[in-house]
Amino acid sequence: MERFAPDVAAELRRSGWFPGRTIEISNYKDGLPGFLWHEAAERFLEEFGGIRVDLHGPGRSVAKEPFEIDPELAAGEEGRFEELSQKYHRQLFPVGELGQGEFFLAVDQESILYMVGSSIFRLGPSAEGLGKLVLGIQGTRLEISD
């Protein structure tokens, strides 16, 4: 079974991703010393770091918006991510940004992708979550008890 639907894979490939892609992430680690790194964030960034997907228009349930995989876009937000991680009992690590900065993208210790803004939306396991971003599918809003 393919990891991505054909239309999702095609969009990711146009943006620079390809199966087996691996990049060096030491620059990210050096640039974000105040964040608590975990293995799931490292794996996600090694594969998708540096990719910018430029999407616009209607999606399946929400508008498609551009997103970028670059954890340094969250520099200075260490306190916010620490607070949200404690509040939602997840180790949220920033991996990028959606739209014009309306949401950060984050991955937790179980490789689940989230949109983080004034609310947090669960997109799903990393491949599924990226698919939702590409196709314009709404995530599930987390409640504090989740």
SULLINRA-V261178 format. One record per pair of residues at least 24 apart in sequence whose ideal C-beta (glycine too) atoms are under 8 Angstrom apart, sorted by the first residue. I is the first residue (numbers start at 1). J is the second residue. Records with the same first field share a line. If there is no record, write none. Layout:
I=J ; J
This chain:
3=127
4=127 ; 130 ; 131
5=131 ; 135
7=134 ; 135
8=130 ; 131 ; 134 ; 135
11=53 ; 55 ; 134
12=51 ; 53 ; 130 ; 134
15=51 ; 52 ; 53 ; 54
16=50 ; 51 ; 52
17=47 ; 48 ; 51
21=47 ; 48
22=46 ; 47
23=47 ; 49 ; 50
25=49
28=70 ; 71 ; 72
31=71 ; 72 ; 75
32=71 ; 72 ; 74 ; 75 ; 94
34=78
35=71 ; 74 ; 78 ; 81 ; 93 ; 94
36=82 ; 85 ; 91 ; 93
37=93
38=91 ; 93 ; 109
39=109
40=93 ; 107 ; 108 ; 109 ; 110 ; 111 ; 126
41=71 ; 93 ; 95 ; 107
43=111
44=69 ; 95 ; 107 ; 111 ; 113 ; 126
45=69 ; 71 ; 95
48=95 ; 126 ; 130
49=95
53=133 ; 134
55=133 ; 134 ; 136
57=136
58=136
59=135 ; 136 ; 137
60=135 ; 136 ; 137
61=136 ; 137 ; 138
62=136 ; 137 ; 138
63=136
64=134 ; 135 ; 136
65=98 ; 99 ; 102 ; 133 ; 136
66=98 ; 99
67=96 ; 97 ; 98 ; 99 ; 105 ; 133
68=96 ; 97
69=95 ; 96 ; 105
70=95 ; 96 ; 97
71=95 ; 96
73=97 ; 101 ; 104
74=104
77=104
81=106 ; 116
84=116 ; 120
87=144
88=120 ; 142 ; 144 ; 146
90=114
92=116
98=133
105=133
114=139 ; 142
115=139
122=146
